[in-house]
């Protein structure tokens, strides 16, 4: 191929073509004819280099194609992850709303339970006072004593009942009740303060501890 491409120029050189013109035409041929360019490169030792470069170009293009495919797959995975994140955030939001609803229901239930227990204790104390010829003079609920709250305060003739209402009271509730009683002594000076612990399920050890501290136990 090399000699086929260069032969016409050699023939022309015999007919008077100058060396400068021959170089110019060979350069033009190198620019236009790929096979001629490879043949020349092979003659000067660059044929293998060019073939390796072409092979590297082919492999590089394959790598680029694989990278583009991986990029498309990654974008798909990223979209799915974003969708999962969105759904997860929706679930978290729903769980928070449910938790708030449960808290509100629990607060409402606690308020209703406390009101019912307080009424039961009030009736029990009323009957006890009336059986002794006394009566209830005042009933107060949610009385604040400093930063503490007394669930129920029933004032009779010469005595006041300080009531702590719990579903399942513990020893600490007994101690808190006695602290509240002490805090009320200044306001109800001269009266007998009777601490009362009320609940639906009062453990035996808690009841024993309360009675040992002078606390009246009222199971509902």
C-alpha positions, 0 to 999 in steps of 0.5 A: 500500500505504501508503494502503491500510494507513493509510486505516482509521486516517484514517477512525477519526481523523475519528470521534474518534481522537486524534493520540496514538492514531493515532501508537500504531497507526501504530507498531504497524503499522510493527512488524507490517507489513513492506511498510508499513514499507518504504512509510514508509521510501520516503516518507522517503528510506530505501527505497533504503537498506533495499534496499541493506541487504537486498542487502548481507545477501544478499551477506553470507550468500552470503559466509558460505556460501562461507566455510563451504564453504571451511572444510569443504574446508580441514578435509578438506585438513587431515585428508589432511595429517595422514594424510600426516604419519602415513604419513611418520613411519611411513616415517621410523621404518622407515628409521631401523630399517633404518639401525640394522639395516644398521649392526649388519650392517656391524659384524658383517661388519666384526668377522668380516672383521677376525677372518678377516684377523687369522687369515690374517696370524697364519698367515703370520707363524707360517709365517715364524717357523717357517721360521726356527726360531722360534715364536709365544709370544703372540697378542693381539687388540684391544689398547688402547694409550691411546685407540687399538686395535691390531687384532692383536699377535703376540709371537715370539722377540725380536720382536713384530708390530703388525698393522693390519687394513683392507679398503682402507687409506690413508696415514693408517692407515700413520701411525696404525700407526707411532704405535701401535708407538711407544706399545708400545715401553715395554711391549716394551723390548728387542724388535724391533717390526715394523709390519704393514699388512694388507688386501684392496685396498692401493693401490700408492701406499699400499703404497709409502708404507708400505714407505718407512716400514719397514712390512711390507705383507701383502695378503690 
